[in-house]
Amino acid sequence: MNEAKEKFISEVFSAERRRYGADQGALLRTWERNLGDDQEKIRRLMTRVLKKKLSDENILSYLKRLNFQGCGFAAATNIIFERFAGRAAEFGWRYGINYYDEQGRVNLNELLLTFYHAENNWRHIPLTSVQFKFLYPGVRAGDLRVNIQVFTKKHGEEITGRWLWSGSDLQTRQELVSGKLVTLTCYLNQMHLIAPGNASYKTVDSRFHTVTLTGYDEDREAFVVSSWGNKYFLPKLPPIVSLFSY
């Protein structure tokens, strides 16, 4: 693993809870918590990204949709930051977004919101209007791999994913050992994610959910997962999944 990759892992996946990769629910929680000037910061962020000032009611509605629909967009955010590890200045001029936020942490929320707004399935639907794009971002998000490719190509450095044989634990482990990240989308069946803890573990059941695989823990014999900004372990890949390596 090269130096840039090590730097990325320590920054983007910096804690087991709430900072282990992008979290599609982070902005909604911050808005609803309403501490200090949090809501005003989100108002400015939304205006900057959407190029339009929204009412507080519409901001809340938008963030709820992001929270509900945004798992694949969170995974994409992780992929893009991985590519620019150690290249913060270049990331800034390519995407028009600071690599770090005001607190000096990787600026996950702004890129996630930007990607979510820009890359939904509106372009794949004939005669879809810009109004539809604004009202229903991400409702039919299309293929995550294509969205990443299209979005990053617009910003001058195209990122393409490589399809892995569905359900192949060995091939997926090989990709992770080589320093790649892998997106996993689970369909029609439950994915059991085990949360780290001192003496107890929590199981999360998910359907139609996309996560980022960041590594493989040999001691636990489980994949390491980023989901909702938290760290989990996945002992076995579900039988019906889509896997792409980046």
CYANA upper distance limits for C-alpha pairs under 8 A (distance plus 0.5 A):
  1 MET  CA      5 LYS  CA      6.74
  1 MET  CA      6 GLU  CA      7.24
  1 MET  CA    178 SER  CA      7.90
  1 MET  CA    179 GLY  CA      6.45
  2 ASN  CA      6 GLU  CA      6.89
  3 GLU  CA      7 LYS  CA      6.75
  4 ALA  CA      8 PHE  CA      6.71
  4 ALA  CA     85 ALA  CA      6.02
  4 ALA  CA     86 GLY  CA      5.80
  5 LYS  CA      9 ILE  CA      6.73
  5 LYS  CA     82 GLU  CA      7.78
  5 LYS  CA     85 ALA  CA      7.01
  5 LYS  CA    179 GLY  CA      8.04
  6 GLU  CA     10 SER  CA      6.83
  7 LYS  CA     11 GLU  CA      6.75
  7 LYS  CA     85 ALA  CA      7.27
  7 LYS  CA     86 GLY  CA      7.58
  8 PHE  CA     12 VAL  CA      6.26
  8 PHE  CA     13 PHE  CA      8.12
  8 PHE  CA     81 PHE  CA      8.19
  8 PHE  CA     82 GLU  CA      6.61
  8 PHE  CA     85 ALA  CA      5.63
  8 PHE  CA     86 GLY  CA      7.90
  9 ILE  CA     13 PHE  CA      5.80
  9 ILE  CA     14 SER  CA      7.57
 10 SER  CA     14 SER  CA      5.62
 11 GLU  CA    105 ARG  CA      7.83
 11 GLU  CA    106 VAL  CA      7.07
 12 VAL  CA     19 ARG  CA      7.65
 12 VAL  CA     20 TYR  CA      6.95
 12 VAL  CA     21 GLY  CA      5.85
 12 VAL  CA     22 ALA  CA      8.37
 12 VAL  CA     78 ASN  CA      7.90
 12 VAL  CA     81 PHE  CA      8.16
 12 VAL  CA    106 VAL  CA      6.70
 13 PHE  CA     19 ARG  CA      6.65
 13 PHE  CA     20 TYR  CA      4.49
 13 PHE  CA     21 GLY  CA      5.51
 14 SER  CA     19 ARG  CA      6.28
 14 SER  CA     20 TYR  CA      6.10
 14 SER  CA     21 GLY  CA      8.27
 15 ALA  CA     19 ARG  CA      5.69
 15 ALA  CA     20 TYR  CA      5.71
 15 ALA  CA    230 ASN  CA      8.29
 15 ALA  CA    231 LYS  CA      8.27
 16 GLU  CA     20 TYR  CA      6.05
 16 GLU  CA    196 PRO  CA      8.17
 16 GLU  CA    230 ASN  CA      5.99
 16 GLU  CA    231 LYS  CA      5.32
 17 ARG  CA    229 GLY  CA      6.84
 17 ARG  CA    230 ASN  CA      4.94
 17 ARG  CA    231 LYS  CA      6.85
 18 ARG  CA     23 ASP  CA      7.59
 18 ARG  CA     26 ALA  CA      8.40
 18 ARG  CA    228 TRP  CA      7.73
 18 ARG  CA    229 GLY  CA      4.99
 18 ARG  CA    230 ASN  CA      5.80
 19 ARG  CA     23 ASP  CA      8.30
 19 ARG  CA    229 GLY  CA      5.74
 19 ARG  CA    230 ASN  CA      7.12
 20 TYR  CA    226 SER  CA      6.54
 20 TYR  CA    227 SER  CA      8.33
 20 TYR  CA    229 GLY  CA      5.20
 20 TYR  CA    230 ASN  CA      5.53
 20 TYR  CA    231 LYS  CA      6.31
 21 GLY  CA     74 ALA  CA      8.30
 21 GLY  CA     78 ASN  CA      6.60
 21 GLY  CA    108 LEU  CA      8.17
 21 GLY  CA    226 SER  CA      6.42
 21 GLY  CA    227 SER  CA      7.91
 21 GLY  CA    228 TRP  CA      8.30
 21 GLY  CA    229 GLY  CA      5.43
 21 GLY  CA    230 ASN  CA      7.69
 22 ALA  CA     74 ALA  CA      5.57
 22 ALA  CA     75 ALA  CA      7.50
 22 ALA  CA     77 THR  CA      7.00
 22 ALA  CA     78 ASN  CA      6.77
 22 ALA  CA    108 LEU  CA      6.09
 22 ALA  CA    109 ASN  CA      7.53
 22 ALA  CA    112 LEU  CA      7.86
 22 ALA  CA    226 SER  CA      8.48
 22 ALA  CA    227 SER  CA      8.24
 22 ALA  CA    228 TRP  CA      7.32
 22 ALA  CA    229 GLY  CA      5.63
 23 ASP  CA     71 CYS  CA      8.27
 23 ASP  CA     74 ALA  CA      6.52
 23 ASP  CA    108 LEU  CA      8.46
 23 ASP  CA    109 ASN  CA      8.11
 23 ASP  CA    227 SER  CA      7.53
 23 ASP  CA    228 TRP  CA      4.86
 23 ASP  CA    229 GLY  CA      4.78
 23 ASP  CA    230 ASN  CA      8.39
 24 GLN  CA     66 LEU  CA      6.64
 24 GLN  CA     67 ASN  CA      5.52
 24 GLN  CA     68 PHE  CA      8.41
 24 GLN  CA     70 GLY  CA      5.77
 24 GLN  CA     71 CYS  CA      6.69
 24 GLN  CA     73 PHE  CA      8.22
 24 GLN  CA     74 ALA  CA      6.37
 24 GLN  CA    109 ASN  CA      8.47
 24 GLN  CA    112 LEU  CA      8.00
 24 GLN  CA    228 TRP  CA      6.74
 24 GLN  CA    229 GLY  CA      8.34
 25 GLY  CA     29 ARG  CA      6.76
 25 GLY  CA     63 LEU  CA      8.29
 25 GLY  CA     64 LYS  CA      8.48
 25 GLY  CA     66 LEU  CA      7.68
 25 GLY  CA     67 ASN  CA      5.04
 25 GLY  CA     68 PHE  CA      8.48
 25 GLY  CA    228 TRP  CA      7.31
 26 ALA  CA     30 THR  CA      6.71
 26 ALA  CA    109 ASN  CA      7.96
 27 LEU  CA     31 TRP  CA      6.58
 27 LEU  CA     42 ILE  CA      8.09
 27 LEU  CA     63 LEU  CA      7.28
 27 LEU  CA    109 ASN  CA      7.60
 28 LEU  CA     32 GLU  CA      6.64
 28 LEU  CA     60 LEU  CA      7.73
 28 LEU  CA     63 LEU  CA      5.84
 28 LEU  CA     64 LYS  CA      7.00
 28 LEU  CA     67 ASN  CA      7.44
 29 ARG  CA     33 ARG  CA      6.41
 30 THR  CA     34 ASN  CA      6.78
 30 THR  CA     35 LEU  CA      8.26
 30 THR  CA     38 ASP  CA      7.13
 30 THR  CA     39 GLN  CA      8.01
 31 TRP  CA     38 ASP  CA      7.12
 31 TRP  CA     39 GLN  CA      5.92
 31 TRP  CA     42 ILE  CA      7.80
 31 TRP  CA     60 LEU  CA      8.14
 34 ASN  CA     38 ASP  CA      6.37
 34 ASN  CA     39 GLN  CA      6.46
 35 LEU  CA     39 GLN  CA      8.20
 37 ASP  CA     41 LYS  CA      6.84
 38 ASP  CA     42 ILE  CA      6.89
 39 GLN  CA     43 ARG  CA      6.65
 40 GLU  CA     44 ARG  CA      6.81
 41 LYS  CA     45 LEU  CA      6.69
 42 ILE  CA     46 MET  CA      6.50
 43 ARG  CA     47 THR  CA      6.71
 43 ARG  CA     53 LYS  CA      8.24
 43 ARG  CA     54 LEU  CA      8.20
 43 ARG  CA     56 ASP  CA      8.47
 43 ARG  CA     59 ILE  CA      8.18
 44 ARG  CA     48 ARG  CA      6.62
 45 LEU  CA     49 VAL  CA      6.69
 45 LEU  CA    110 GLU  CA      7.82
 46 MET  CA     50 LEU  CA      6.26
 46 MET  CA     51 LYS  CA      8.22
 46 MET  CA     52 LYS  CA      8.18
 46 MET  CA     53 LYS  CA      7.82
 46 MET  CA     54 LEU  CA      8.12
 46 MET  CA     59 ILE  CA      8.15
 47 THR  CA     51 LYS  CA      5.71
 47 THR  CA     52 LYS  CA      5.55
 47 THR  CA     53 LYS  CA      5.45
 47 THR  CA     54 LEU  CA      7.62
 48 ARG  CA     52 LYS  CA      7.96
 49 VAL  CA    113 LEU  CA      7.85
 49 VAL  CA    114 THR  CA      6.40
 49 VAL  CA    117 HIS  CA      8.34
 50 LEU  CA    114 THR  CA      8.49
 50 LEU  CA    117 HIS  CA      7.71
 54 LEU  CA     58 ASN  CA      6.37
 54 LEU  CA     59 ILE  CA      6.55
 55 SER  CA     59 ILE  CA      6.71
 56 ASP  CA     60 LEU  CA      6.71
 57 GLU  CA     61 SER  CA      6.83
 58 ASN  CA     62 TYR  CA      6.52
 59 ILE  CA     63 LEU  CA      6.64
 60 LEU  CA     64 LYS  CA      6.65
 61 SER  CA     65 ARG  CA      6.91
 62 TYR  CA     66 LEU  CA      6.81
 63 LEU  CA     67 ASN  CA      6.54
 64 LYS  CA     68 PHE  CA      6.69
 65 ARG  CA     69 GLN  CA      6.32
 65 ARG  CA     70 GLY  CA      8.12
 66 LEU  CA     70 GLY  CA      5.39
 66 LEU  CA    116 TYR  CA      8.07
 66 LEU  CA    138 GLY  CA      8.30
 67 ASN  CA     71 CYS  CA      8.37
 69 GLN  CA    138 GLY  CA      6.94
 69 GLN  CA    139 VAL  CA      7.34
 70 GLY  CA     74 ALA  CA      6.58
 70 GLY  CA    116 TYR  CA      7.71
 70 GLY  CA    138 GLY  CA      7.94
 71 CYS  CA     75 ALA  CA      6.91
 71 CYS  CA    209 HIS  CA      7.06
 71 CYS  CA    210 THR  CA      5.97
 71 CYS  CA    211 VAL  CA      7.29
 71 CYS  CA    227 SER  CA      8.07
 71 CYS  CA    228 TRP  CA      7.92
 72 GLY  CA     76 ALA  CA      6.74
 72 GLY  CA    144 LEU  CA      6.97
 72 GLY  CA    209 HIS  CA      8.13
 72 GLY  CA    210 THR  CA      5.69
 72 GLY  CA    211 VAL  CA      7.55
 73 PHE  CA     77 THR  CA      6.70
 73 PHE  CA    112 LEU  CA      6.81
 73 PHE  CA    115 PHE  CA      7.22
 73 PHE  CA    116 TYR  CA      6.46
 73 PHE  CA    144 LEU  CA      8.21
 74 ALA  CA     78 ASN  CA      7.02
 74 ALA  CA    112 LEU  CA      6.51
 75 ALA  CA     79 ILE  CA      6.93
 75 ALA  CA    183 THR  CA      7.17
 75 ALA  CA    210 THR  CA      7.59
 75 ALA  CA    211 VAL  CA      6.51
 75 ALA  CA    212 THR  CA      5.99
 76 ALA  CA     80 ILE  CA      6.76
 76 ALA  CA    112 LEU  CA      8.43
 76 ALA  CA    144 LEU  CA      8.03
 76 ALA  CA    148 ILE  CA      6.87
 77 THR  CA     81 PHE  CA      6.78
 77 THR  CA    108 LEU  CA      7.33
 77 THR  CA    111 LEU  CA      6.94
 77 THR  CA    112 LEU  CA      6.08
 77 THR  CA    115 PHE  CA      8.05
 78 ASN  CA     82 GLU  CA      6.65
 78 ASN  CA    108 LEU  CA      8.43
 78 ASN  CA    212 THR  CA      8.15
 79 ILE  CA     83 ARG  CA      7.02
 79 ILE  CA    181 LEU  CA      7.55
 79 ILE  CA    246 TYR  CA      7.40
 80 ILE  CA     84 PHE  CA      7.19
 80 ILE  CA    152 THR  CA      8.41
 80 ILE  CA    159 ILE  CA      8.34
 81 PHE  CA     85 ALA  CA      6.67
 84 PHE  CA     88 ALA  CA      7.12
 84 PHE  CA     90 GLU  CA      8.27
 84 PHE  CA     91 PHE  CA      6.73
 87 ARG  CA     91 PHE  CA      6.70
 88 ALA  CA     92 GLY  CA      6.76
 88 ALA  CA     98 ASN  CA      8.14
 88 ALA  CA     99 TYR  CA      5.83
 88 ALA  CA    100 TYR  CA      8.47
 89 ALA  CA     93 TRP  CA      7.11
 89 ALA  CA     98 ASN  CA      8.50
 89 ALA  CA     99 TYR  CA      7.97
 90 GLU  CA     94 ARG  CA      6.62
 91 PHE  CA     95 TYR  CA      6.45
 91 PHE  CA     96 GLY  CA      8.22
 91 PHE  CA     97 ILE  CA      7.86
 91 PHE  CA     98 ASN  CA      7.94
 91 PHE  CA     99 TYR  CA      6.96
 92 GLY  CA     96 GLY  CA      5.69
 92 GLY  CA     97 ILE  CA      5.52
 92 GLY  CA     98 ASN  CA      5.48
 92 GLY  CA     99 TYR  CA      6.55
 93 TRP  CA     97 ILE  CA      7.90
 94 ARG  CA    155 HIS  CA      6.06
 94 ARG  CA    156 GLY  CA      7.46
 95 TYR  CA    155 HIS  CA      6.70
 97 ILE  CA    110 GLU  CA      7.96
 97 ILE  CA    111 LEU  CA      7.75
 98 ASN  CA    107 ASN  CA      7.31
 99 TYR  CA    106 VAL  CA      6.36
 99 TYR  CA    107 ASN  CA      6.00
100 TYR  CA    104 GLY  CA      5.73
100 TYR  CA    105 ARG  CA      5.64
100 TYR  CA    106 VAL  CA      4.97
100 TYR  CA    107 ASN  CA      5.23
101 ASP  CA    105 ARG  CA      6.00
101 ASP  CA    106 VAL  CA      6.68
101 ASP  CA    107 ASN  CA      5.31
107 ASN  CA    111 LEU  CA      7.26
108 LEU  CA    112 LEU  CA      6.52
109 ASN  CA    113 LEU  CA      6.63
110 GLU  CA    114 THR  CA      6.60
111 LEU  CA    115 PHE  CA      6.47
112 LEU  CA    116 TYR  CA      6.52
113 LEU  CA    117 HIS  CA      6.63
114 THR  CA    118 ALA  CA      6.66
115 PHE  CA    119 GLU  CA      6.22
115 PHE  CA    151 PHE  CA      7.85
116 TYR  CA    120 ASN  CA      7.17
116 TYR  CA    137 PRO  CA      7.38
116 TYR  CA    138 GLY  CA      7.00
117 HIS  CA    134 PHE  CA      8.19
117 HIS  CA    137 PRO  CA      6.42
117 HIS  CA    138 GLY  CA      8.05
118 ALA  CA    151 PHE  CA      8.04
119 GLU  CA    137 PRO  CA      8.39
119 GLU  CA    138 GLY  CA      7.90
119 GLU  CA    141 ALA  CA      7.93
119 GLU  CA    147 ASN  CA      6.23
119 GLU  CA    150 VAL  CA      8.48
119 GLU  CA    151 PHE  CA      7.14
120 ASN  CA    133 LYS  CA      7.98
120 ASN  CA    137 PRO  CA      6.01
120 ASN  CA    138 GLY  CA      5.07
120 ASN  CA    139 VAL  CA      7.84
120 ASN  CA    140 ARG  CA      7.15
120 ASN  CA    141 ALA  CA      5.13
120 ASN  CA    142 GLY  CA      7.32
120 ASN  CA    147 ASN  CA      7.97
121 ASN  CA    125 ILE  CA      7.43
121 ASN  CA    137 PRO  CA      8.28
121 ASN  CA    138 GLY  CA      7.15
121 ASN  CA    139 VAL  CA      8.15
121 ASN  CA    140 ARG  CA      5.83
121 ASN  CA    141 ALA  CA      5.23
121 ASN  CA    142 GLY  CA      5.66
122 TRP  CA    128 THR  CA      6.60
122 TRP  CA    129 SER  CA      8.38
122 TRP  CA    132 PHE  CA      7.79
122 TRP  CA    133 LYS  CA      6.18
122 TRP  CA    137 PRO  CA      8.24
122 TRP  CA    140 ARG  CA      8.20
123 ARG  CA    128 THR  CA      7.64
124 HIS  CA    142 GLY  CA      8.49
128 THR  CA    132 PHE  CA      6.83
128 THR  CA    133 LYS  CA      8.08
129 SER  CA    133 LYS  CA      7.08
130 VAL  CA    134 PHE  CA      6.80
131 GLN  CA    135 LEU  CA      6.60
132 PHE  CA    136 TYR  CA      6.24
132 PHE  CA    137 PRO  CA      8.31
133 LYS  CA    137 PRO  CA      5.94
137 PRO  CA    141 ALA  CA      8.21
142 GLY  CA    146 VAL  CA      8.34
142 GLY  CA    147 ASN  CA      7.92
143 ASP  CA    147 ASN  CA      6.78
144 LEU  CA    148 ILE  CA      6.67
145 ARG  CA    149 GLN  CA      6.73
145 ARG  CA    160 THR  CA      7.48
145 ARG  CA    161 GLY  CA      6.47
145 ARG  CA    244 PHE  CA      8.03
146 VAL  CA    150 VAL  CA      6.52
147 ASN  CA    151 PHE  CA      6.46
148 ILE  CA    152 THR  CA      6.49
148 ILE  CA    159 ILE  CA      7.13
148 ILE  CA    160 THR  CA      7.75
149 GLN  CA    153 LYS  CA      6.48
149 GLN  CA    158 GLU  CA      6.25
149 GLN  CA    159 ILE  CA      5.76
149 GLN  CA    160 THR  CA      5.93
149 GLN  CA    161 GLY  CA      8.40
150 VAL  CA    154 LYS  CA      6.94
150 VAL  CA    158 GLU  CA      8.00
151 PHE  CA    155 HIS  CA      7.42
151 PHE  CA    158 GLU  CA      8.42
152 THR  CA    156 GLY  CA      7.09
152 THR  CA    157 GLU  CA      6.30
152 THR  CA    158 GLU  CA      5.33
152 THR  CA    159 ILE  CA      6.52
153 LYS  CA    157 GLU  CA      5.97
153 LYS  CA    158 GLU  CA      4.67
153 LYS  CA    159 ILE  CA      7.70
154 LYS  CA    158 GLU  CA      8.26
159 ILE  CA    246 TYR  CA      8.16
160 THR  CA    246 TYR  CA      7.37
161 GLY  CA    244 PHE  CA      6.01
161 GLY  CA    245 SER  CA      5.89
161 GLY  CA    246 TYR  CA      5.56
162 ARG  CA    244 PHE  CA      5.69
162 ARG  CA    245 SER  CA      5.54
162 ARG  CA    246 TYR  CA      7.18
163 TRP  CA    242 SER  CA      8.39
163 TRP  CA    243 LEU  CA      6.53
163 TRP  CA    244 PHE  CA      5.05
163 TRP  CA    245 SER  CA      6.99
164 LEU  CA    168 SER  CA      7.95
164 LEU  CA    171 GLN  CA      7.61
164 LEU  CA    172 THR  CA      7.64
164 LEU  CA    242 SER  CA      8.24
164 LEU  CA    243 LEU  CA      5.86
164 LEU  CA    244 PHE  CA      6.17
164 LEU  CA    245 SER  CA      7.45
165 TRP  CA    171 GLN  CA      7.97
165 TRP  CA    243 LEU  CA      7.74
166 SER  CA    239 PRO  CA      8.22
166 SER  CA    240 ILE  CA      7.60
166 SER  CA    241 VAL  CA      6.36
166 SER  CA    242 SER  CA      6.34
166 SER  CA    243 LEU  CA      6.79
167 GLY  CA    237 LEU  CA      6.43
167 GLY  CA    238 PRO  CA      7.17
167 GLY  CA    239 PRO  CA      6.12
167 GLY  CA    240 ILE  CA      7.38
167 GLY  CA    241 VAL  CA      6.88
167 GLY  CA    242 SER  CA      8.45
167 GLY  CA    243 LEU  CA      8.42
168 SER  CA    172 THR  CA      6.67
168 SER  CA    237 LEU  CA      8.29
169 ASP  CA    173 ARG  CA      6.57
169 ASP  CA    236 LYS  CA      8.01
169 ASP  CA    237 LEU  CA      7.11
170 LEU  CA    174 GLN  CA      6.73
171 GLN  CA    175 GLU  CA      6.87
172 THR  CA    176 LEU  CA      6.88
172 THR  CA    182 VAL  CA      7.99
173 ARG  CA    177 VAL  CA      6.59
173 ARG  CA    215 GLY  CA      8.07
173 ARG  CA    216 TYR  CA      7.01
173 ARG  CA    223 PHE  CA      8.48
174 GLN  CA    178 SER  CA      6.75
175 GLU  CA    179 GLY  CA      7.25
175 GLU  CA    180 LYS  CA      6.00
175 GLU  CA    181 LEU  CA      7.97
175 GLU  CA    182 VAL  CA      8.10
175 GLU  CA    245 SER  CA      7.34
176 LEU  CA    180 LYS  CA      5.45
176 LEU  CA    181 LEU  CA      6.60
176 LEU  CA    182 VAL  CA      7.66
176 LEU  CA    213 LEU  CA      8.24
176 LEU  CA    214 THR  CA      7.22
176 LEU  CA    215 GLY  CA      5.71
176 LEU  CA    216 TYR  CA      7.38
177 VAL  CA    215 GLY  CA      7.37
177 VAL  CA    216 TYR  CA      7.94
180 LYS  CA    214 THR  CA      8.19
180 LYS  CA    245 SER  CA      6.85
180 LYS  CA    246 TYR  CA      6.10
181 LEU  CA    212 THR  CA      7.35
181 LEU  CA    213 LEU  CA      6.44
181 LEU  CA    214 THR  CA      5.89
181 LEU  CA    215 GLY  CA      8.07
181 LEU  CA    245 SER  CA      6.38
181 LEU  CA    246 TYR  CA      5.89
182 VAL  CA    212 THR  CA      6.30
182 VAL  CA    213 LEU  CA      5.52
182 VAL  CA    214 THR  CA      7.39
182 VAL  CA    243 LEU  CA      7.05
182 VAL  CA    244 PHE  CA      5.96
182 VAL  CA    245 SER  CA      4.92
182 VAL  CA    246 TYR  CA      6.65
183 THR  CA    210 THR  CA      7.30
183 THR  CA    211 VAL  CA      6.32
183 THR  CA    212 THR  CA      5.18
183 THR  CA    213 LEU  CA      6.58
183 THR  CA    242 SER  CA      8.36
183 THR  CA    243 LEU  CA      6.11
183 THR  CA    244 PHE  CA      5.85
183 THR  CA    245 SER  CA      7.12
184 LEU  CA    210 THR  CA      5.94
184 LEU  CA    211 VAL  CA      5.89
184 LEU  CA    212 THR  CA      6.78
184 LEU  CA    213 LEU  CA      7.53
184 LEU  CA    241 VAL  CA      7.01
184 LEU  CA    242 SER  CA      6.21
184 LEU  CA    243 LEU  CA      5.29
184 LEU  CA    244 PHE  CA      7.45
185 THR  CA    208 PHE  CA      7.31
185 THR  CA    209 HIS  CA      6.08
185 THR  CA    210 THR  CA      4.66
185 THR  CA    211 VAL  CA      7.08
185 THR  CA    241 VAL  CA      5.89
185 THR  CA    242 SER  CA      5.61
185 THR  CA    243 LEU  CA      7.17
186 CYS  CA    190 GLN  CA      8.23
186 CYS  CA    191 MET  CA      7.46
186 CYS  CA    207 ARG  CA      6.92
186 CYS  CA    208 PHE  CA      5.81
186 CYS  CA    209 HIS  CA      5.92
186 CYS  CA    210 THR  CA      6.88
186 CYS  CA    238 PRO  CA      7.42
186 CYS  CA    240 ILE  CA      6.76
186 CYS  CA    241 VAL  CA      5.07
186 CYS  CA    242 SER  CA      7.26
187 TYR  CA    207 ARG  CA      6.55
187 TYR  CA    208 PHE  CA      5.27
187 TYR  CA    209 HIS  CA      7.73
187 TYR  CA    240 ILE  CA      6.31
187 TYR  CA    241 VAL  CA      6.48
188 LEU  CA    207 ARG  CA      6.50
188 LEU  CA    208 PHE  CA      7.00
188 LEU  CA    240 ILE  CA      7.86
189 ASN  CA    206 SER  CA      8.26
189 ASN  CA    207 ARG  CA      6.33
189 ASN  CA    208 PHE  CA      8.41
189 ASN  CA    238 PRO  CA      7.97
189 ASN  CA    240 ILE  CA      7.78
190 GLN  CA    205 ASP  CA      6.04
190 GLN  CA    206 SER  CA      5.83
190 GLN  CA    207 ARG  CA      6.00
190 GLN  CA    238 PRO  CA      7.97
191 MET  CA    204 VAL  CA      7.99
191 MET  CA    205 ASP  CA      6.06
191 MET  CA    206 SER  CA      5.85
191 MET  CA    207 ARG  CA      7.40
191 MET  CA    237 LEU  CA      8.42
191 MET  CA    238 PRO  CA      6.65
192 HIS  CA    203 THR  CA      6.36
192 HIS  CA    204 VAL  CA      6.12
192 HIS  CA    205 ASP  CA      5.84
192 HIS  CA    206 SER  CA      7.73
192 HIS  CA    234 LEU  CA      7.11
193 LEU  CA    202 LYS  CA      8.20
193 LEU  CA    203 THR  CA      5.91
193 LEU  CA    204 VAL  CA      5.69
193 LEU  CA    205 ASP  CA      7.52
193 LEU  CA    232 TYR  CA      6.23
193 LEU  CA    233 PHE  CA      6.16
193 LEU  CA    234 LEU  CA      5.73
194 ILE  CA    201 TYR  CA      6.48
194 ILE  CA    202 LYS  CA      5.97
194 ILE  CA    203 THR  CA      5.48
194 ILE  CA    204 VAL  CA      7.36
194 ILE  CA    232 TYR  CA      5.79
194 ILE  CA    233 PHE  CA      5.48
194 ILE  CA    234 LEU  CA      6.89
195 ALA  CA    201 TYR  CA      5.98
195 ALA  CA    202 LYS  CA      5.76
195 ALA  CA    203 THR  CA      7.30
195 ALA  CA    231 LYS  CA      7.11
195 ALA  CA    232 TYR  CA      5.09
195 ALA  CA    233 PHE  CA      6.89
196 PRO  CA    200 SER  CA      8.42
196 PRO  CA    201 TYR  CA      6.66
196 PRO  CA    202 LYS  CA      8.34
196 PRO  CA    231 LYS  CA      7.67
196 PRO  CA    232 TYR  CA      6.87
196 PRO  CA    233 PHE  CA      8.06
197 GLY  CA    201 TYR  CA      6.23
210 THR  CA    227 SER  CA      8.43
211 VAL  CA    225 VAL  CA      7.17
211 VAL  CA    226 SER  CA      6.49
211 VAL  CA    227 SER  CA      5.81
212 THR  CA    225 VAL  CA      6.19
212 THR  CA    226 SER  CA      5.59
212 THR  CA    227 SER  CA      7.28
213 LEU  CA    223 PHE  CA      7.17
213 LEU  CA    224 VAL  CA      6.25
213 LEU  CA    225 VAL  CA      5.12
213 LEU  CA    226 SER  CA      6.85
214 THR  CA    223 PHE  CA      8.17
214 THR  CA    224 VAL  CA      6.08
214 THR  CA    225 VAL  CA      6.40
214 THR  CA    226 SER  CA      7.46
215 GLY  CA    223 PHE  CA      6.46
215 GLY  CA    224 VAL  CA      5.56
215 GLY  CA    225 VAL  CA      8.01
216 TYR  CA    221 GLU  CA      7.73
216 TYR  CA    222 ALA  CA      6.37
216 TYR  CA    223 PHE  CA      4.87
216 TYR  CA    224 VAL  CA      5.97
217 ASP  CA    221 GLU  CA      6.09
217 ASP  CA    222 ALA  CA      5.90
217 ASP  CA    223 PHE  CA      6.56
217 ASP  CA    224 VAL  CA      7.02
218 GLU  CA    222 ALA  CA      7.40
220 ARG  CA    235 PRO  CA      8.25
221 GLU  CA    235 PRO  CA      6.79
222 ALA  CA    233 PHE  CA      6.23
222 ALA  CA    234 LEU  CA      5.68
222 ALA  CA    235 PRO  CA      4.52
222 ALA  CA    236 LYS  CA      7.23
223 PHE  CA    233 PHE  CA      6.02
223 PHE  CA    234 LEU  CA      5.42
223 PHE  CA    235 PRO  CA      6.62
223 PHE  CA    236 LYS  CA      8.00
224 VAL  CA    231 LYS  CA      7.61
224 VAL  CA    232 TYR  CA      6.49
224 VAL  CA    233 PHE  CA      5.32
224 VAL  CA    234 LEU  CA      6.95
225 VAL  CA    231 LYS  CA      6.21
225 VAL  CA    232 TYR  CA      5.44
225 VAL  CA    233 PHE  CA      6.23
225 VAL  CA    234 LEU  CA      7.34
226 SER  CA    230 ASN  CA      6.19
226 SER  CA    231 LYS  CA      5.59
226 SER  CA    232 TYR  CA      6.94
227 SER  CA    231 LYS  CA      7.15
227 SER  CA    232 TYR  CA      7.85
237 LEU  CA    241 VAL  CA      8.37
